Amino acid sequence: MNERGQNTIWRLQDNQDEISKWKQGQVSFKTNSPSRIMFDGRVGDEKKNLIGLDDITIRPGECILKPIEAAPP
């Protein structure tokens, strides 16, 4: 948990190589109280740096972390 009371549950950083291909991500989380989901995207100084989010779905139940390297610090 950070100083603002936020938990990182999925994190992918650095260059993901093939910028023309979408990558699927998923993560499970549990909460017993009202929660907020935030997406924080940051790019570098190069013109080719891109961030995209699409087709976000929230479902009950557990899932397998994808991609595995997206485990939080």
Summary of the structure (lengths in Angstrom):
residues: 73
radius of gyration: 13.9
end to end distance: 10.7
largest distance: 41.8
contacts: 78
relative contact order: 0.35
helix: 4%
strand: 3%
